[in-house]
Amino acid sequence: MSTLLEVSHIAKRFGGLQALEDVSLSIAKAEIYGLIGPNGAGKTTLFNVLTGVYAADAGALHFEGRSLAGLAPHQIAGAGIARTFQNIRLFANLSALENVMIGRHVRTRTGVIGAVLRDKRTLKEEGDIVARALSLLDYVGIRPRANDRAGGLPYGDQRRLEIARALATEPRLLALDEPAAGMNPAERLALGKLIGRIRDEGVTILLIEHDVRLVMNVCDRVMVLDYGRRIAEGAPADVQRDPKVIEAYLGAPHKAA
C-alpha cells in the first residue's frame, strides 16, 4: 500500500511545555489510523500541526509526496486534508445545509464577476453545490434536518454535520478529532459504521478518539502518544496489550513490598 501521509520527527513547544517531541508516523492510502493517549498527550496538537493551525518547531510533513511546510489551513484543505474539531465549530446560526455548502468553497470556481453577473455557469455551480450538500447530509443520516439551525441540532447530529462539511471539501485524508464525544452507544455504533463506509469509498481516515472500543473496532493501526512522545504503534490488539500503554492509561503497576 502506498503512503499518503508521512510525518517525520515533529516537535512542538509552547513556552516551557514540550507538547510534541520527535513524533513520526506514516499512513497508507485507504487506511483507518487511530491516534490515542491520555488527556494532554499531544493528540490535538499533532492534528493542529498537520492542518496548519500550528507551525512545527522541527520535523517535516509530506502529503502525497508534497511538503506541507508553510501552508495555511485553507491551502491544506485544498490539498486534500479535511478535519473536524474536538470542540464543535459549526456556524450555529446557519442551517445544516448552509454549513455543508460552505464546505464546498474550496472546490468552487465562481469568482466575484460570476457572483455579480449571475451567469449560467454560476447558477449551475450553485445548483450543484446544493445538490452535493443535500447528498452529504443524506450520507451521514441527517438530511431531514437540512433546514434546521445548526446550533439547535442534537449534539450527535452536530458531530455528523461536521463530518458532512469536511467531506464537502472532497478530502483524500479525513482527520476526525473525537467524533464520538457526546454520543450515546447507539450513535457510536452508527458512527463506526459510517467511518468504515467512508474508508471503503476511498477516503483515508486519521482518528483521535477516547472511546477505545470504537478505535479497536474500526482502526487498522493505532499509535499511542504520552507526554508528546510516541510510546507504541501497531495493530489494535497488540497496542492494547502493550505494557507501556497500560501504564500510560492506568499508572505504574503497584509493586509488592
C-alpha positions in Angstrom: 0.0 0.0 0.0 1.4 3.4 -0.9 2.0 6.1 1.7 -0.4 9.0 1.7 0.9 11.0 4.7 4.4 11.0 6.1 5.1 12.7 9.5 8.8 12.8 10.3 10.3 13.8 13.7 7.7 16.5 14.5 8.4 18.7 17.6 6.2 21.5 19.0 6.8 23.5 22.2 4.6 26.1 23.9 6.8 28.1 26.3 8.1 25.6 28.8 5.8 22.8 27.6 7.1 20.3 25.1 3.7 19.3 23.5 5.3 17.0 20.8 8.7 15.5 20.7 10.2 13.5 17.8 6.8 12.2 16.6 6.9 10.2 13.4 4.2 8.2 11.6 3.1 7.1 8.1 -0.4 6.5 6.9 -1.2 4.4 3.9 -3.9 5.2 1.4 -7.3 3.7 2.4 -6.2 3.1 6.0 -8.0 4.0 9.2 -5.2 5.1 11.5 -6.0 5.7 15.2 -4.3 8.2 17.5 -4.9 7.6 21.2 -3.4 8.6 24.5 -4.3 10.1 27.9 -5.5 13.7 28.2 -2.7 16.1 27.4 -0.7 13.6 25.4 -0.4 15.9 22.4 -3.0 14.3 20.1 -4.9 17.5 19.1 -1.6 19.4 18.9 -0.5 17.0 16.3 -3.8 17.5 14.4 -3.3 21.2 14.6 0.3 20.9 13.2 -0.9 18.7 10.4 -3.7 21.0 9.4 -1.7 24.2 9.5 -3.2 25.7 12.7 0.3 25.5 14.3 3.7 25.5 12.7 6.0 22.7 13.8 9.2 23.7 15.5 11.1 20.8 13.9 10.4 17.9 11.5 8.6 17.6 8.2 5.1 16.7 6.9 4.5 15.3 3.4 1.2 14.6 1.9 1.2 12.6 -1.4 4.9 13.4 -1.6 4.3 17.2 -1.2 5.7 19.2 1.7 3.0 20.9 3.8 5.5 23.3 5.4 4.3 26.9 5.4 0.8 26.1 4.1 -2.2 27.9 5.7 -5.2 25.8 6.8 -7.2 26.7 3.7 -4.3 25.6 1.5 -4.0 22.3 3.3 -7.8 21.8 2.9 -7.3 22.5 -0.8 -4.5 20.0 -1.0 -6.9 17.2 0.2 -6.8 17.2 4.1 -10.0 17.9 6.0 -10.7 17.8 9.7 -13.3 18.0 12.4 -12.7 19.6 15.8 -12.8 18.3 19.4 -14.9 21.4 20.2 -17.6 21.6 17.5 -17.1 24.6 15.2 -20.2 25.0 13.2 -21.9 28.2 12.0 -24.5 27.9 14.7 -27.0 30.4 13.2 -26.9 28.9 9.7 -28.8 25.9 8.6 -27.3 22.4 8.4 -27.5 22.7 4.6 -25.7 26.1 4.6 -22.9 24.7 6.8 -22.2 21.9 4.3 -22.4 24.3 1.3 -19.7 26.4 3.0 -17.5 23.3 3.0 -17.7 23.3 -0.8 -16.0 26.7 -1.0 -12.5 25.2 -1.6 -13.8 23.3 -4.7 -15.8 26.1 -6.4 -14.6 28.2 -9.3 -17.0 31.1 -9.4 -15.3 34.4 -8.9 -16.5 37.8 -7.9 -17.6 38.7 -11.5 -19.7 35.5 -11.8 -21.3 36.1 -8.4 -22.3 39.6 -9.6 -23.5 38.7 -13.1 -25.2 35.5 -12.1 -24.4 33.9 -15.4 -25.4 30.3 -16.4 -22.1 28.8 -15.2 -22.5 30.4 -11.8 -26.1 29.3 -11.4 -25.2 25.8 -12.4 -22.4 25.6 -9.9 -24.7 26.9 -7.2 -27.2 24.2 -8.0 -24.5 21.6 -7.9 -23.4 22.8 -4.5 -26.9 22.5 -3.1 -27.3 19.0 -4.6 -24.0 17.8 -3.3 -24.6 19.3 0.2 -28.0 17.5 0.4 -26.5 14.2 -0.7 -23.8 14.5 2.1 -26.5 15.3 4.7 -28.2 12.1 3.5 -24.9 10.2 3.6 -24.4 11.0 7.3 -28.0 10.4 8.2 -29.3 13.9 8.9 -31.0 15.1 5.7 -34.3 15.6 7.4 -32.6 18.3 9.5 -31.2 20.2 6.4 -33.1 23.4 7.1 -32.7 23.3 10.9 -30.4 25.8 12.6 -27.1 24.0 13.2 -26.8 25.3 16.7 -30.1 23.7 17.6 -29.3 20.2 16.4 -28.8 17.4 19.0 -25.1 17.0 19.9 -24.7 13.8 17.9 -26.2 15.3 14.8 -23.8 18.3 15.1 -21.0 15.8 15.1 -22.4 14.2 11.9 -22.8 17.6 10.4 -19.2 18.4 10.9 -18.2 15.2 9.1 -20.6 16.1 6.2 -19.0 19.6 6.0 -15.5 18.1 6.0 -16.5 15.6 3.3 -17.8 18.5 1.2 -14.1 19.5 0.6 -13.5 16.2 -1.2 -10.7 15.1 1.1 -8.3 12.3 0.5 -7.5 12.3 4.2 -10.2 13.0 6.8 -8.9 13.8 10.3 -11.6 13.2 12.9 -10.9 14.8 16.4 -13.0 12.8 18.9 -16.1 12.4 16.7 -17.9 10.1 19.2 -17.7 12.7 22.1 -21.2 13.2 23.5 -22.8 10.3 21.6 -24.8 7.5 23.1 -23.9 3.8 22.5 -26.2 3.5 19.5 -24.9 6.7 17.9 -21.3 5.5 18.5 -22.1 2.2 16.8 -23.6 4.0 13.8 -20.6 6.3 13.7 -18.2 3.3 13.5 -20.2 2.0 10.5 -20.0 5.5 8.9 -16.3 5.7 9.3 -15.8 2.3 7.8 -18.1 3.3 4.9 -16.1 6.5 4.3 -12.9 4.5 4.1 -14.4 1.9 1.8 -15.2 4.7 -0.6 -11.6 5.7 -0.8 -11.0 8.3 1.9 -8.2 7.7 4.3 -9.1 8.3 8.0 -6.9 9.7 10.8 -8.9 9.3 14.1 -8.4 10.7 17.6 -10.8 9.1 20.0 -11.2 8.4 23.7 -13.6 5.6 23.1 -11.1 2.8 23.0 -13.6 0.2 21.9 -14.5 2.3 18.8 -10.8 2.7 18.0 -10.1 -1.0 18.4 -13.1 -2.0 16.3 -12.5 0.3 13.3 -8.8 1.1 13.0 -6.2 -0.9 11.0 -3.3 0.5 13.0 -3.1 2.6 16.2 -0.4 4.9 17.6 -0.3 5.9 21.3 1.1 9.2 22.5 2.0 10.0 26.0 3.5 13.4 27.1 4.1 14.3 23.5 6.0 11.1 22.6 5.1 8.0 20.7 5.2 5.0 23.0 3.5 2.4 20.9 2.3 1.7 17.4 0.8 -1.3 15.7 -2.3 -3.5 15.3 -5.1 -2.6 17.8 -4.9 -5.9 19.6 -1.1 -5.6 20.0 -1.2 -2.0 21.2 -3.9 -2.8 23.7 -1.6 -5.4 25.4 1.5 -3.2 25.4 2.7 -2.7 29.0 3.7 0.9 28.2 0.2 1.7 27.0 -1.4 0.1 30.0 0.9 2.1 32.3 0.1 5.3 30.5 -3.6 4.9 31.0 -3.7 3.2 34.4 -0.5 4.4 36.0 2.6 2.4 37.0 1.8 -1.1 38.3 1.9 -1.5 42.1 5.0 -3.3 43.3 4.6 -5.5 46.4 6.9 -4.6 49.3 
